[in-house]
């Protein structure tokens, strides 16, 4: 795959990965609140750490998206790839 094609694919994939990551963070937060209320502090703290780690991953993914030129606009030939 040429560098041009790789960058194009990443401009499609990265926004999808960022959104997917954000959905996981939201779900983790929901369960962290449940765990804090019902299961005690240890589980809650581990879920908080996972949330923090996912947020850091999201920052790296966003930075990568910036470096490849931002999301690919649909007028540029947007194809959804997994």
C-alpha positions as CSV (number, residue, x, y, z in Angstrom):
1,X,0.0,0.0,0.0
2,X,1.4,3.4,-0.9
3,X,2.0,6.1,1.7
4,X,-0.8,8.1,0.0
5,X,-3.3,5.3,0.4
6,X,-2.2,4.6,4.0
7,X,-2.8,8.3,4.9
8,X,-6.1,8.3,3.1
9,X,-7.3,5.2,5.0
10,X,-6.1,6.6,8.3
11,X,-8.0,9.8,7.7
12,X,-11.1,7.6,7.5
13,X,-10.2,5.1,10.3
14,X,-8.9,7.5,12.9
15,X,-12.2,9.4,13.4
16,X,-14.0,6.1,13.7
17,X,-11.5,4.8,16.3
18,X,-11.8,8.1,18.2
19,X,-15.6,7.8,18.3
20,X,-15.4,4.2,19.3
21,X,-12.9,5.0,22.1
22,X,-15.2,7.8,23.4
23,X,-18.1,5.4,23.4
24,X,-16.1,3.0,25.6
25,X,-15.1,5.8,27.9
26,X,-18.8,6.7,28.4
27,X,-19.7,3.1,29.1
28,X,-16.8,2.7,31.5
29,X,-17.9,5.8,33.4
30,X,-21.4,4.4,33.8
31,X,-20.0,1.2,35.2
32,X,-17.5,3.0,37.4
33,X,-20.3,4.9,39.0
34,X,-22.2,1.6,39.6
35,X,-19.1,-0.1,41.0
36,X,-18.4,2.8,43.4
37,X,-22.0,2.7,44.7
38,X,-22.2,-1.1,45.0
39,X,-18.8,-2.9,44.8
40,X,-16.5,-0.7,46.7
41,X,-13.5,1.5,46.1
42,X,-11.0,-0.9,44.6
43,X,-13.0,-1.8,41.5
44,X,-14.0,1.8,41.1
45,X,-10.3,2.9,41.2
46,X,-9.3,0.4,38.6
47,X,-12.1,1.5,36.3
48,X,-11.1,5.1,36.8
49,X,-7.6,4.2,35.7
50,X,-8.9,2.4,32.6
51,X,-10.9,5.6,31.8
52,X,-7.8,7.7,32.2
53,X,-5.8,5.4,30.0
54,X,-8.5,5.4,27.3
55,X,-8.5,9.3,27.5
56,X,-4.8,9.3,26.9
57,X,-5.2,6.9,24.0
58,X,-7.9,9.2,22.6
59,X,-5.4,12.2,22.8
60,X,-2.9,10.1,20.8
61,X,-5.5,9.1,18.2
62,X,-6.5,12.8,17.8
63,X,-2.9,13.9,17.4
64,X,-2.4,11.2,14.8
65,X,-5.5,12.4,13.0
66,X,-4.1,16.0,13.0
67,X,-0.8,14.8,11.6
68,X,-2.5,13.0,8.7
69,X,-4.5,16.1,7.7
70,X,-7.7,15.7,9.6
71,X,-10.8,13.6,8.7
72,X,-11.3,12.7,5.0
73,X,-14.2,14.8,3.7
74,X,-16.9,12.8,1.9
75,X,-16.1,14.9,-1.2
76,X,-12.6,13.3,-1.1
77,X,-14.0,9.8,-1.6
78,X,-15.1,8.7,1.9
79,X,-15.3,4.9,2.1
80,X,-15.9,3.2,5.5
81,X,-13.3,0.6,6.2
82,X,-12.7,-1.5,9.4
